[in-house]
C-alpha cells in the first residue's frame, strides 16, 4: 500500500478535534501518559509542538532518542523518513506519524530503482547515505550519516575506497571540501535550503552589517562560501548561544528560530530570505508544517497512521544506522 492509499485509509486522523489551545495540550499529555508514548519532534515543526515534545532535536539526536526510548509508542512529529528510522530501530514498538503525507524532497530525490542502478556502476564503492532518505535507500547503504557527523563518517572510511554519497549533493560537496575526498555524488537537494535567495541574502547582509551569516550545509555552495559558520541544525543552535556576536542571519529552515529565541532572547535572529515569498518570507518546509497539534492528538488517540517497514528492508537498513550510531558515540 502506497502513502496515498494509506493516508486515504486513515483519512479521519486529519479531522478536527473537540479541544483547543491549552485544553488540547492537556489532552495530548493525558494520552501520552495513558499510552506510555513518547513525542519526538524536529526543530522544523511548529513551535507549539516543539514545546510539548519529550525530545526536540535534529536528525542525529532524534535517531539516538528513538534508539534509547522505553516507550510503547513513538509519536514522531517530523517527516516520513524519520518515522521509518524510528521503526527500523524499534521493530517491536508502534510508531505513528501525525500526517503520513509529510514527506521529504531529499528522500523523493532518490527513487529505489534508479539508485540501485547508480550503485551498480560502482560495485566497489562504500555507500554513505544522508539520513534524509527512504528505508529502501538505507537498506542499500553501508553507513548512514547526518549533517552533524557526515565529515566524521567519511573520514572513517579508508582513503583507498571509493565513496558514493547520497542523496544531498550540496552536503556531499561540503563534506568533500572538508575531507579532501573525491565523492561520487547523487544529485539530490532539499527544496527548502536551495530556495534561499542569494540576491535577497546580500540585501539582508547590507541591512544588517553586524550580523554573522550562519548556514546549514544543505544550502548551495555559493551560500556556504559566504557564511561565517556552517553546521548542522544543532551546531547552528549551539553557535548562537556561544558566540559573542549579538546578531545572526540564519540560513536554514525557519522553525529553528523558535528554539534559538528561547535560548538567546537578547540576541537578534534574522531568517534568511527565500526566493518565493511565503507566510514569513523565509525558508519553511511545507512537509514539516503539516504536523499540527490536532493531527498529533488524533495520531495518539487512534494510534494511526502507523509506520511499517518490511523486515527484508529493515535488517540491512538497521545495520547502516547502527554503524552511524556507533561512530557517533
Backbone bond lengths (Angstrom), bond angles and torsions (degrees), N, CA, C in turn:
res aa  C-N    CA-C-N  psi(-1)  N-CA   C-N-CA  omega(-1)  CA-C   N-CA-C  phi
1 X - - - 1.465 - - 1.531 109.77 -
2 X 1.355 117.43 126.13 1.455 119.60 -179.31 1.533 111.74 -81.62
3 X 1.328 115.81 175.74 1.472 119.90 -175.34 1.515 112.30 -61.02
4 X 1.350 116.93 -40.57 1.452 119.73 -178.63 1.525 110.90 -64.09
5 X 1.342 116.68 -46.26 1.468 120.33 179.69 1.519 111.08 -62.03
6 X 1.341 116.10 -41.44 1.457 119.78 -179.97 1.526 111.04 -66.34
7 X 1.342 116.99 -41.55 1.460 119.65 -179.58 1.525 110.81 -65.88
8 X 1.348 116.61 -33.94 1.462 119.71 176.45 1.526 110.70 -69.55
9 X 1.338 115.74 -37.30 1.469 120.15 -179.53 1.524 111.25 -63.50
10 X 1.330 116.00 -36.82 1.466 119.87 -178.45 1.527 110.13 -112.71
11 X 1.311 115.77 33.29 1.456 120.60 -175.01 1.511 114.73 -57.69
12 X 1.328 116.71 -24.89 1.461 119.05 -177.98 1.518 113.34 -66.00
13 X 1.331 117.75 -12.07 1.463 118.73 -179.23 1.521 111.93 -69.87
14 X 1.323 118.54 -12.58 1.453 120.25 -179.59 1.538 111.95 -98.40
15 X 1.329 117.33 1.61 1.464 118.67 -179.16 1.524 110.06 -72.01
16 X 1.315 116.60 161.16 1.460 120.61 -178.32 1.517 109.95 -70.70
17 X 1.325 116.02 156.29 1.454 121.79 179.58 1.523 108.66 -115.60
18 X 1.339 117.80 157.86 1.462 120.47 -174.39 1.527 114.22 -82.16
19 X 1.322 117.34 24.55 1.461 120.10 179.58 1.519 109.06 -127.95
20 X 1.305 116.09 149.48 1.463 120.87 178.00 1.529 109.69 -136.43
21 X 1.317 115.03 156.50 1.453 120.79 172.20 1.506 114.78 54.25
22 X 1.332 115.28 -132.34 1.456 121.49 -177.41 1.525 111.82 -61.89
23 X 1.325 116.74 -33.18 1.460 120.34 179.63 1.524 110.69 -64.01
24 X 1.340 116.61 -39.83 1.467 121.30 177.84 1.529 109.52 -65.06
25 X 1.311 116.67 -42.82 1.460 120.92 178.07 1.524 110.77 -59.98
26 X 1.336 116.66 -43.16 1.463 121.03 179.38 1.523 111.31 -63.22
27 X 1.327 117.12 -39.30 1.457 120.92 -179.57 1.531 110.92 -67.81
28 X 1.325 116.69 -37.09 1.467 120.41 177.20 1.525 109.89 -64.53
29 X 1.309 117.17 -44.33 1.470 121.26 179.34 1.527 110.84 -64.73
30 X 1.331 115.99 -35.31 1.459 120.74 177.71 1.536 110.45 -65.27
31 X 1.324 116.14 -45.98 1.463 120.58 178.58 1.521 111.10 -62.97
32 X 1.307 116.26 -39.04 1.463 120.74 -179.49 1.530 110.46 -59.38
33 X 1.317 116.03 -42.77 1.458 120.54 -179.88 1.522 110.97 -69.92
34 X 1.327 116.94 -44.11 1.461 121.51 -178.05 1.524 112.13 -62.53
35 X 1.326 116.56 -36.54 1.465 120.81 -173.31 1.524 112.83 -103.03
36 X 1.316 117.29 7.38 1.462 121.38 -176.78 1.523 110.08 47.53
37 X 1.344 114.77 55.12 1.456 121.61 -177.94 1.528 110.19 -103.74
38 X 1.317 115.53 156.58 1.461 121.83 173.22 1.524 107.54 -122.68
39 X 1.321 115.87 136.70 1.466 121.26 179.08 1.522 108.80 -104.16
40 X 1.332 115.53 116.12 1.451 122.05 176.37 1.525 108.31 -105.93
41 X 1.312 117.54 134.49 1.464 120.18 -177.43 1.520 111.55 -138.34
42 X 1.318 114.83 142.16 1.460 120.58 176.96 1.528 109.61 -86.74
43 X 1.328 115.60 154.52 1.464 121.68 179.46 1.524 113.62 -58.43
44 X 1.334 117.90 -17.25 1.456 120.67 -173.70 1.533 113.76 -90.97
45 X 1.335 118.56 -7.31 1.467 119.33 178.70 1.523 109.27 -78.94
46 X 1.324 116.20 170.59 1.463 120.59 -177.46 1.529 112.40 -60.56
47 X 1.321 114.96 152.74 1.463 122.53 -173.75 1.525 113.10 -57.09
48 X 1.335 117.97 -40.92 1.463 119.26 -176.32 1.529 111.76 -65.86
49 X 1.326 117.00 -29.72 1.467 119.84 175.29 1.528 110.06 -76.11
50 X 1.320 116.87 -39.78 1.468 119.79 175.92 1.529 110.69 -55.44
51 X 1.321 115.87 -40.66 1.468 120.89 -175.31 1.520 113.53 -70.97
52 X 1.326 117.00 -23.14 1.457 120.29 -176.91 1.535 112.09 -98.31
53 X 1.331 117.19 -9.84 1.460 121.35 -174.88 1.530 112.48 -68.66
54 X 1.330 115.89 147.79 1.463 121.32 173.24 1.516 110.79 -76.20
55 X 1.342 114.96 -32.84 1.458 119.53 176.64 1.513 108.03 -140.26
56 X 1.325 115.48 127.34 1.455 122.95 178.25 1.523 107.53 -117.04
57 X 1.334 117.76 129.16 1.454 117.61 -177.83 1.510 113.94 -170.99
58 X 1.341 114.31 -173.20 1.453 121.06 174.46 1.523 108.95 -92.37
59 X 1.312 117.19 -174.48 1.466 120.39 -173.19 1.528 112.81 -61.09
60 X 1.336 117.17 -40.36 1.459 119.75 179.40 1.518 110.74 -66.19
61 X 1.315 116.94 -49.59 1.459 120.50 -179.40 1.517 112.62 -61.09
62 X 1.326 116.34 -37.99 1.464 120.30 -179.96 1.525 110.99 -69.25
63 X 1.336 116.87 -38.59 1.464 119.92 176.86 1.525 110.30 -63.66
64 X 1.322 116.67 -41.09 1.459 120.72 178.65 1.525 111.02 -65.91
65 X 1.330 116.90 -40.72 1.463 120.86 178.46 1.525 110.88 -65.60
66 X 1.322 116.87 -40.20 1.464 121.00 179.04 1.521 111.09 -63.67
67 X 1.323 116.05 -37.41 1.463 120.76 -179.07 1.536 110.93 -66.84
68 X 1.323 116.80 -34.00 1.464 120.96 -171.71 1.530 114.53 -92.46
69 X 1.330 117.93 -15.11 1.458 119.54 -171.28 1.531 113.15 -65.31
70 X 1.333 115.31 145.89 1.466 120.59 174.00 1.528 110.85 -109.27
71 X 1.325 116.60 14.08 1.466 121.12 178.32 1.530 110.21 -70.29
72 X 1.335 115.70 157.06 1.469 120.72 176.60 1.522 111.44 -81.59
73 X 1.347 115.92 -29.36 1.466 120.41 -178.19 1.526 109.22 -133.47
74 X 1.325 115.29 131.67 1.459 122.15 176.26 1.523 107.78 -103.30
75 X 1.317 116.48 120.93 1.461 121.90 176.49 1.522 106.84 -105.32
76 X 1.330 116.05 109.87 1.459 120.36 -171.23 1.526 110.53 -101.98
77 X 1.312 116.17 107.59 1.462 121.15 177.02 1.529 108.07 -90.98
78 X 1.300 114.02 92.14 1.456 121.38 -176.68 1.512 107.68 -170.46
79 X 1.325 116.71 -133.30 1.458 120.79 179.04 1.522 110.36 -123.07
80 X 1.336 116.09 173.04 1.457 121.58 -167.52 1.524 113.77 -58.52
81 X 1.338 117.72 -42.75 1.471 118.56 -176.95 1.529 111.02 -64.29
82 X 1.329 117.34 -27.78 1.464 120.79 178.33 1.528 110.66 -69.76
83 X 1.326 115.99 -40.04 1.457 119.58 175.63 1.516 111.19 -64.12
84 X 1.332 116.30 -40.02 1.466 120.43 176.50 1.524 111.01 -61.20
85 X 1.325 116.50 -42.76 1.463 120.67 179.50 1.522 110.82 -59.30
86 X 1.335 115.98 -44.08 1.461 120.07 178.75 1.523 111.10 -62.54
87 X 1.331 117.40 -38.94 1.467 121.36 -179.80 1.527 110.81 -70.22
88 X 1.323 117.23 -38.36 1.468 120.80 177.37 1.526 109.65 -58.85
89 X 1.317 116.38 -40.43 1.462 121.43 -178.50 1.523 112.57 -79.78
90 X 1.335 116.90 -21.08 1.470 121.56 -175.23 1.525 110.78 -134.68
91 X 1.327 118.43 70.25 1.465 120.92 -175.17 1.526 114.13 -63.19
92 X 1.333 117.50 -23.66 1.460 120.44 -177.25 1.520 113.31 -97.54
93 X 1.321 117.34 4.36 1.459 121.34 177.35 1.518 109.84 -106.90
94 X 1.318 115.80 152.45 1.459 120.44 175.30 1.518 108.33 -82.27
95 X 1.334 116.32 130.37 1.465 121.74 177.87 1.517 108.09 -121.07
96 X 1.329 116.44 123.57 1.463 120.87 179.65 1.522 110.08 -123.13
97 X 1.330 114.94 152.56 1.455 123.34 -179.12 1.530 106.96 -124.33
98 X 1.328 119.00 132.10 1.464 119.95 -178.71 1.519 114.72 -55.00
99 X 1.334 117.75 -35.61 1.457 120.58 178.82 1.527 108.69 -140.78
100 X 1.315 116.65 115.75 1.457 121.58 -176.06 1.522 112.25 -66.05
101 X 1.324 117.28 -20.39 1.456 121.06 -179.60 1.531 112.64 -84.22
102 X 1.320 117.25 0.97 1.462 120.72 177.14 1.520 108.58 -75.49
103 X 1.307 115.61 91.22 1.460 121.53 -176.15 1.513 112.27 -97.52
104 X 1.331 116.47 -152.49 1.465 121.80 -177.73 1.520 108.15 -157.84
105 X 1.321 117.08 127.87 1.457 120.65 -179.11 1.523 111.62 -62.52
106 X 1.324 117.45 -33.22 1.464 120.20 178.43 1.519 111.24 -68.35
107 X 1.334 116.02 -44.60 1.464 119.50 178.03 1.527 110.54 -61.74
108 X 1.338 116.15 -40.75 1.466 120.41 179.25 1.523 112.28 -67.36
109 X 1.341 116.56 -22.90 1.468 121.13 -175.56 1.522 113.34 -74.12
110 X 1.340 117.11 -9.29 1.469 120.16 -178.94 1.526 110.38 -126.48
111 X 1.335 117.66 80.46 1.469 120.86 177.09 1.526 110.77 -63.10
112 X 1.314 116.13 146.27 1.462 122.75 -174.59 1.528 113.01 -54.58
113 X 1.328 117.22 -53.33 1.457 120.74 -174.28 1.524 111.58 -66.45
114 X 1.333 116.40 -40.97 1.464 120.51 -178.91 1.530 110.73 -67.35
115 X 1.313 116.66 -38.61 1.461 118.81 179.77 1.529 111.02 -69.88
116 X 1.315 116.73 -37.54 1.470 120.44 177.66 1.529 110.53 -60.28
117 X 1.339 116.58 -41.30 1.460 120.84 178.98 1.530 110.80 -67.09
118 X 1.317 116.74 -38.95 1.470 122.34 178.18 1.521 110.13 -64.11
119 X 1.319 116.29 -45.75 1.469 121.39 179.69 1.530 111.04 -61.47
120 X 1.326 117.19 -37.07 1.464 121.64 -177.75 1.528 112.86 -63.87
121 X 1.328 117.19 -21.59 1.466 120.95 178.44 1.530 111.69 -71.68
122 X 1.329 116.18 -19.69 1.466 121.14 -176.43 1.536 108.51 -129.59
123 X 1.329 117.18 70.16 1.470 121.36 -172.22 1.529 114.72 -62.46
124 X 1.319 117.50 -22.03 1.464 119.79 -177.92 1.532 112.91 -98.78
125 X 1.312 116.66 0.47 1.466 120.19 -176.09 1.528 111.73 -79.18
126 X 1.327 115.42 145.93 1.464 121.86 170.90 1.527 107.18 -83.22
127 X 1.320 116.67 130.88 1.465 120.29 -178.11 1.527 109.85 -97.18
128 X 1.336 115.55 118.82 1.459 122.49 174.53 1.526 106.78 -110.74
129 X 1.312 116.73 118.58 1.468 119.90 179.35 1.519 110.80 -115.96
130 X 1.305 115.03 133.11 1.460 122.75 172.80 1.523 107.59 -61.20
131 X 1.298 117.18 142.71 1.465 121.27 -175.41 1.528 112.22 -60.30
132 X 1.343 116.75 -20.07 1.463 121.60 178.39 1.529 110.69 -77.11
133 X 1.326 116.14 62.47 1.461 121.65 178.76 1.525 108.30 -147.10
134 X 1.318 116.20 166.87 1.456 120.68 -177.84 1.526 111.22 -74.11
135 X 1.311 116.22 165.88 1.463 121.41 176.23 1.525 110.79 -60.60
136 X 1.334 117.41 -34.80 1.463 121.03 178.81 1.528 111.32 -62.06
137 X 1.331 116.98 -40.46 1.467 120.51 178.78 1.527 109.88 -71.63
138 X 1.309 117.33 -38.80 1.470 120.04 176.72 1.528 110.92 -59.32
139 X 1.330 116.00 -35.52 1.468 120.56 -179.74 1.525 112.01 -68.86
140 X 1.323 117.74 -19.57 1.469 121.93 177.68 1.529 111.66 -98.62
141 X 1.315 116.17 11.84 1.462 122.47 -171.95 1.523 111.19 -109.73
142 X 1.331 115.88 148.07 1.470 120.56 175.61 1.523 111.60 -86.52
143 X 1.326 116.38 -38.94 1.460 120.03 178.77 1.524 110.01 -152.05
144 X 1.312 114.95 132.56 1.465 121.99 177.75 1.527 108.21 -83.10
145 X 1.342 115.84 155.11 1.461 119.95 171.44 1.518 108.68 -138.65
146 X 1.322 116.36 165.45 1.460 122.37 169.60 1.522 106.52 -123.21
147 X 1.319 116.75 175.33 1.461 118.51 177.88 1.521 111.07 -66.40
148 X 1.332 116.87 -22.08 1.466 120.91 178.64 1.526 112.41 -71.24
149 X 1.331 116.83 -33.11 1.470 118.96 -172.12 1.526 114.25 -126.60
150 X 1.330 117.94 11.22 1.472 121.01 -175.53 1.527 112.18 -58.59
151 X 1.315 116.95 -42.34 1.465 120.26 179.25 1.526 110.22 -63.53
152 X 1.311 116.53 -44.90 1.470 121.73 -179.73 1.528 111.02 -63.03
153 X 1.321 117.04 -40.37 1.464 121.49 179.51 1.527 110.45 -63.43
154 X 1.317 117.27 -48.49 1.465 120.86 -179.53 1.526 110.91 -63.63
155 X 1.312 116.75 -39.77 1.464 120.06 179.26 1.528 112.67 -66.65
156 X 1.337 116.71 -20.31 1.462 120.31 179.74 1.526 112.67 -78.17
157 X 1.322 117.49 -10.54 1.462 122.49 -176.46 1.532 109.38 -92.84
158 X 1.329 117.80 132.20 1.473 120.83 -178.81 1.523 112.68 -49.82
159 X 1.325 115.96 141.26 1.464 122.27 -174.58 1.522 113.59 -62.40
160 X 1.320 117.59 -22.99 1.468 119.96 -178.50 1.525 113.38 -87.17
161 X 1.319 116.76 1.87 1.459 121.29 -178.87 1.525 111.67 -95.01
162 X 1.338 116.70 136.27 1.457 121.03 169.60 1.525 108.39 -70.47
163 X 1.324 116.39 149.23 1.462 120.30 179.46 1.515 109.93 -131.15
164 X 1.329 115.89 124.17 1.464 121.63 168.10 1.518 106.45 -89.25
165 X 1.336 117.04 130.21 1.465 121.22 178.46 1.524 108.16 -120.85
166 X 1.325 116.11 123.29 1.467 120.88 -176.93 1.536 109.68 -144.72
167 X 1.365 119.45 164.09 1.452 124.80 -10.11 1.534 113.79 -96.47
168 X 1.359 118.64 -1.60 1.467 120.60 -175.24 1.517 111.58 -91.06
169 X 1.318 116.63 108.18 1.466 121.27 -177.54 1.526 111.89 -70.44
170 X 1.331 117.49 -32.98 1.463 119.44 179.40 1.532 110.74 -66.08
171 X 1.317 116.09 -45.22 1.468 119.46 175.09 1.522 109.83 -62.14
172 X 1.326 117.26 -40.06 1.457 121.50 179.35 1.517 112.18 -61.11
173 X 1.330 116.54 -43.51 1.467 119.84 178.97 1.532 110.91 -65.08
174 X 1.327 116.37 -38.04 1.465 120.81 177.66 1.530 110.31 -63.65
175 X 1.337 116.25 -45.13 1.471 120.98 -179.88 1.530 110.57 -65.27
176 X 1.322 116.79 -40.60 1.465 120.64 178.68 1.528 110.64 -60.18
177 X 1.319 115.66 -42.32 1.464 120.33 179.49 1.523 111.39 -65.74
178 X 1.334 116.36 -39.73 1.473 120.75 -177.96 1.525 111.78 -72.35
179 X 1.319 117.36 -33.01 1.467 120.90 -174.00 1.526 113.52 -100.80
180 X 1.327 116.76 -19.19 1.460 119.97 -175.56 1.518 113.16 77.70
181 X 1.327 116.92 11.19 1.469 120.71 -179.51 1.532 110.27 -89.40
182 X 1.310 115.87 147.61 1.452 122.43 177.64 1.526 107.89 -93.06
183 X 1.313 116.95 96.41 1.459 121.84 -174.67 1.525 111.50 -90.61
184 X 1.319 115.58 143.97 1.471 122.03 172.90 1.525 106.09 -89.99
185 X 1.320 116.32 110.06 1.461 120.75 -170.00 1.527 113.26 -97.61
186 X 1.321 114.98 136.45 1.458 122.27 166.55 1.527 105.98 -87.55
187 X 1.324 117.51 130.46 1.465 120.45 -172.17 1.530 112.86 -87.31
188 X 1.336 115.82 72.58 1.457 121.23 172.27 1.511 109.88 -108.86
189 X 1.338 117.14 165.15 1.461 120.54 179.81 1.520 110.35 -155.71
190 X 1.325 115.84 155.13 1.465 122.92 176.60 1.519 108.97 -87.25
191 X 1.315 117.85 124.94 1.464 121.54 -176.94 1.525 111.94 -62.54
192 X 1.314 117.41 -28.11 1.465 121.04 -179.16 1.525 110.63 -73.18
193 X 1.323 116.82 -50.05 1.462 120.23 -173.85 1.523 113.36 -74.34
194 X 1.331 117.91 -31.45 1.471 118.51 178.94 1.528 111.23 -80.81
195 X 1.329 117.46 -8.24 1.463 120.83 179.35 1.526 112.25 -88.01
196 X 1.317 117.62 -4.71 1.462 119.41 177.68 1.525 108.69 -65.58
197 X 1.317 116.15 128.37 1.456 122.29 -173.25 1.525 111.69 -84.17
198 X 1.325 116.43 120.21 1.464 120.99 177.85 1.524 110.73 -64.91
199 X 1.317 115.74 -42.11 1.471 120.15 -179.24 1.528 111.37 -62.81
200 X 1.332 116.11 -47.06 1.465 119.92 179.92 1.525 111.29 -69.48
201 X 1.325 115.89 -30.90 1.460 120.13 178.85 1.532 110.52 -66.56
202 X 1.322 115.94 -41.04 1.468 120.02 176.97 1.527 110.56 -60.32
203 X 1.319 116.40 -41.46 1.458 120.81 178.64 1.522 110.92 -64.72
204 X 1.340 116.17 -40.92 1.457 120.53 178.81 1.527 110.92 -62.62
205 X 1.339 116.77 -39.23 1.457 121.04 178.84 1.527 110.87 -67.19
206 X 1.323 117.06 -36.35 1.465 121.06 177.51 1.528 110.48 -66.25
207 X 1.327 116.00 -38.05 1.466 120.58 -179.26 1.524 112.52 -76.37
208 X 1.325 115.86 -20.08 1.465 121.34 -178.57 1.537 109.09 -130.18
209 X 1.334 117.33 69.17 1.473 120.98 -172.40 1.523 114.56 -63.50
210 X 1.321 118.12 -20.52 1.465 120.69 -178.97 1.526 113.17 -91.96
211 X 1.334 116.04 -3.36 1.467 120.10 -176.35 1.528 111.21 -83.30
212 X 1.325 116.00 140.72 1.457 121.72 171.88 1.521 108.92 -87.63
213 X 1.321 116.14 139.60 1.466 120.96 175.03 1.518 108.36 -91.52
214 X 1.318 116.62 120.06 1.463 121.39 176.49 1.525 107.78 -117.94
215 X 1.341 116.81 139.91 1.463 119.58 -170.13 1.514 112.56 -142.15
216 X 1.316 115.05 148.87 1.459 122.74 174.56 1.527 108.79 -82.72
217 X 1.339 118.88 141.81 1.469 120.31 -176.93 1.527 115.35 -67.92
218 X 1.328 118.88 -2.23 1.460 120.34 171.48 1.521 111.53 -78.01
219 X 1.339 117.50 -9.36 1.463 121.05 178.03 1.530 110.39 -69.88
220 X 1.334 115.74 162.57 1.461 120.68 177.32 1.529 110.30 -62.93
221 X 1.324 114.38 152.92 1.464 120.92 -177.69 1.529 112.06 -57.43
222 X 1.331 117.99 -35.83 1.461 121.56 -179.42 1.528 110.92 -65.13
223 X 1.329 117.03 -33.66 1.472 121.32 176.99 1.526 109.26 -71.30
224 X 1.332 115.97 -46.23 1.464 120.42 -178.08 1.522 111.73 -62.48
225 X 1.336 117.02 -33.82 1.462 120.55 -178.42 1.522 112.08 -66.06
226 X 1.323 116.69 -21.81 1.459 120.86 -179.33 1.532 112.95 -99.72
227 X 1.320 116.46 -4.92 1.459 120.50 -175.32 1.528 111.41 -76.83
228 X 1.326 114.77 145.58 1.465 121.25 174.91 1.525 110.81 -81.63
229 X 1.339 115.95 -23.49 1.464 121.04 177.57 1.510 108.72 -152.07
230 X 1.337 116.31 136.98 1.466 122.47 177.74 1.518 107.93 -123.05
231 X 1.330 116.49 131.98 1.457 118.63 179.41 1.509 112.55 -171.75
232 X 1.317 115.85 171.54 1.456 122.65 177.28 1.526 109.73 -64.16
233 X 1.322 116.62 172.35 1.455 120.83 179.60 1.526 111.29 -56.06
234 X 1.319 116.48 -45.77 1.466 120.09 178.84 1.523 111.06 -66.54
235 X 1.323 117.79 -38.56 1.462 121.11 178.67 1.530 110.94 -64.04
236 X 1.328 117.04 -38.76 1.462 120.66 177.07 1.529 110.27 -63.84
237 X 1.322 116.24 -42.30 1.457 121.39 178.28 1.523 110.51 -61.27
238 X 1.309 116.66 -46.02 1.464 120.68 179.40 1.525 111.50 -64.33
239 X 1.334 116.50 -36.67 1.462 120.21 -177.97 1.523 112.06 -64.07
240 X 1.343 117.17 -44.17 1.467 118.51 -178.93 1.527 111.27 -67.03
241 X 1.331 116.63 -24.88 1.464 119.99 178.89 1.524 112.38 -78.43
242 X 1.313 117.08 -32.92 1.471 120.34 -174.42 1.523 113.71 -98.59
243 X 1.325 117.11 -20.45 1.462 120.06 -178.77 1.529 110.98 -70.99
244 X 1.327 115.97 146.11 1.460 121.08 176.21 1.522 111.50 -77.81
245 X 1.318 116.54 -15.09 1.462 120.98 178.26 1.523 110.49 -64.07
246 X 1.336 116.18 148.54 1.460 121.29 -177.12 1.528 113.22 -107.18
247 X 1.341 117.43 -5.29 1.460 120.49 -177.76 1.533 110.10 -135.53
248 X 1.325 115.87 138.07 1.466 120.43 -177.67 1.524 110.46 -141.40
249 X 1.320 116.03 137.11 1.459 122.15 167.33 1.527 105.51 -99.31
250 X 1.325 116.80 121.88 1.465 121.74 -170.24 1.531 110.17 -106.26
251 X 1.324 116.05 109.26 1.465 121.71 -177.77 1.527 110.58 -96.88
252 X 1.307 114.76 79.24 1.462 123.08 172.72 1.523 107.10 -164.89
253 X 1.315 117.56 -174.87 1.455 121.55 179.69 1.529 110.00 -59.51
254 X 1.326 116.23 134.92 1.460 121.27 -169.66 1.521 114.19 -68.08
255 X 1.327 118.05 -13.59 1.459 120.21 -179.72 1.515 113.59 -59.81
256 X 1.339 117.35 -28.41 1.466 120.91 -178.92 1.526 111.43 -66.68
257 X 1.318 117.90 -20.04 1.462 120.33 -177.88 1.523 111.86 -63.22
258 X 1.320 117.30 -28.73 1.468 119.66 178.93 1.524 110.73 -62.20
259 X 1.321 116.19 -48.95 1.459 120.07 179.39 1.517 110.97 -67.53
260 X 1.322 117.47 -37.85 1.460 121.05 178.26 1.524 111.51 -62.36
261 X 1.343 115.82 -44.21 1.461 119.68 -179.43 1.524 111.51 -65.11
262 X 1.318 115.74 -34.21 1.462 120.07 176.26 1.521 110.80 -66.02
263 X 1.340 115.46 -39.78 1.466 120.80 -177.08 1.525 112.85 -76.23
264 X 1.343 116.31 -36.94 1.474 120.13 -177.54 1.531 109.81 -133.44
265 X 1.335 116.91 69.64 1.467 120.20 -176.28 1.531 113.67 -63.39
266 X 1.319 117.32 -19.61 1.462 121.95 -178.42 1.520 113.26 -87.10
267 X 1.329 117.64 -5.31 1.460 120.91 -178.36 1.527 110.86 -102.97
268 X 1.332 115.60 157.31 1.461 122.07 -179.99 1.520 110.02 -95.49
269 X 1.325 116.20 123.62 1.459 122.66 -178.05 1.523 109.44 -119.80
270 X 1.320 116.38 122.71 1.457 121.97 -174.33 1.522 109.33 -118.61
271 X 1.334 118.19 118.47 1.470 118.77 179.19 1.521 111.19 -69.83
272 X 1.321 116.58 138.25 1.463 120.59 176.64 1.524 108.68 -64.48
273 X 1.318 117.74 137.43 1.467 120.77 -176.11 1.529 112.78 -76.21
274 X 1.314 115.15 145.24 1.462 121.31 178.14 1.517 110.58 -96.17
275 X 1.343 115.76 159.96 1.459 120.51 177.23 1.518 111.41 -64.49
276 X 1.334 115.25 -46.49 1.457 120.14 -178.81 1.519 109.06 -96.40
277 X 1.302 116.42 124.45 1.460 120.40 -178.57 1.520 110.18 -70.30
278 X 1.330 116.21 128.05 1.458 120.47 175.45 1.518 108.56 -122.95
279 X 1.312 116.99 -156.24 1.455 120.72 -173.03 1.513 113.72 -59.52
280 X 1.341 117.39 -28.95 1.469 119.13 -179.07 1.523 111.73 -123.98
281 X 1.339 117.38 9.31 1.468 122.63 -178.32 1.521 111.29 56.64
282 X 1.328 116.45 25.69 1.458 121.55 -178.76 1.532 108.63 -125.46
283 X 1.318 116.36 -174.17 1.459 120.63 -177.64 1.520 110.38 -90.71
284 X 1.309 116.75 110.93 1.463 122.15 179.97 1.515 110.45 -123.51
285 X 1.328 116.38 140.83 1.456 121.13 175.93 1.522 109.21 -88.24
286 X 1.329 118.30 115.63 1.469 119.41 -178.81 1.520 112.71 -64.75
287 X 1.332 117.07 -26.61 1.465 120.63 179.70 1.524 111.06 -73.16
288 X 1.323 117.16 -44.40 1.463 120.35 178.26 1.530 110.70 -61.88
289 X 1.343 116.04 -36.03 1.455 120.28 -177.24 1.529 112.11 -75.12
290 X 1.344 117.60 -4.41 1.462 120.22 174.93 1.527 111.27 -74.06
291 X 1.319 116.80 -15.78 1.464 120.84 174.76 1.524 109.05 -77.09
292 X 1.327 116.20 124.73 1.465 121.10 177.59 1.523 109.03 -131.50
293 X 1.312 116.47 164.69 1.461 120.55 178.85 1.526 110.48 -63.65
294 X 1.328 116.93 -37.37 1.463 120.16 179.71 1.530 111.05 -65.00
295 X 1.321 116.15 -44.13 1.471 119.85 178.15 1.526 111.07 -66.79
296 X 1.318 116.46 -35.32 1.462 120.49 177.18 1.523 109.87 -62.45
297 X 1.314 116.94 -45.57 1.468 120.38 178.18 1.525 110.94 -59.69
298 X 1.342 116.99 -48.68 1.467 120.91 -177.76 1.523 111.88 -63.26
299 X 1.329 116.39 -39.39 1.470 120.09 179.03 1.522 110.19 -61.50
300 X 1.330 116.69 -40.07 1.455 120.43 179.66 1.529 111.43 -72.94
301 X 1.311 116.44 -39.82 1.472 120.40 -177.57 1.523 111.58 -67.17
302 X 1.344 116.54 -49.26 1.466 121.63 -177.28 1.527 112.66 -88.51
303 X 1.328 116.23 -12.71 1.475 122.23 -174.73 1.526 111.06 57.27
304 X 1.310 114.44 41.02 1.459 124.26 -179.88 1.528 108.80 -147.76
305 X 1.338 117.92 156.35 1.463 128.76 -6.21 1.531 111.88 -74.26
306 X 1.320 115.08 137.95 1.458 121.55 -176.14 1.527 110.57 -94.45
307 X 1.318 115.45 140.22 1.465 121.64 177.66 1.528 109.35 -90.11
308 X 1.322 116.43 130.83 1.456 121.89 176.56 1.532 109.27 -126.87
309 X 1.308 116.69 144.08 1.465 121.98 176.75 1.526 107.83 -133.08
310 X 1.326 116.93 123.62 1.458 121.56 -179.18 1.530 110.36 -61.01
311 X 1.334 116.74 143.67 1.465 121.71 -175.55 1.528 112.36 -60.60
312 X 1.339 117.22 -36.39 1.465 119.03 -179.12 1.526 111.93 -67.47
313 X 1.328 116.27 -19.37 1.472 121.98 174.37 1.526 109.99 -93.69
314 X 1.312 116.00 -42.40 1.461 121.04 -174.06 1.532 112.45 -62.06
315 X 1.323 117.75 -43.27 1.471 120.77 -173.30 1.535 112.35 -63.04
316 X 1.359 119.83 -50.87 1.470 117.86 176.85 1.532 112.93 -67.99
317 X 1.344 116.94 -32.19 1.468 120.22 177.22 1.527 110.47 -65.75
318 X 1.327 116.34 -37.91 1.466 121.27 178.11 1.521 110.53 -62.22
319 X 1.309 116.77 -41.01 1.465 120.88 179.45 1.531 110.63 -59.41
320 X 1.344 116.59 -42.69 1.472 120.98 179.81 1.521 111.58 -67.75
321 X 1.332 116.53 -38.19 1.466 120.80 178.04 1.524 111.29 -68.85
322 X 1.315 116.14 -42.62 1.473 120.26 179.90 1.527 110.66 -62.56
323 X 1.334 116.75 -36.75 1.459 120.14 178.27 1.529 110.69 -60.75
324 X 1.343 115.69 -40.98 1.461 119.84 177.43 1.519 111.85 -67.13
325 X 1.325 116.27 -46.59 1.457 119.88 -177.45 1.535 112.01 -63.08
326 X 1.317 116.10 -31.95 1.461 120.04 177.74 1.532 110.01 -67.49
327 X 1.323 116.58 -43.50 1.463 120.65 179.37 1.532 110.91 -65.99
328 X 1.339 116.35 -29.71 1.467 120.83 -173.97 1.522 113.79 -86.32
329 X 1.313 117.91 -0.26 1.466 120.39 -178.73 1.525 111.06 -66.58
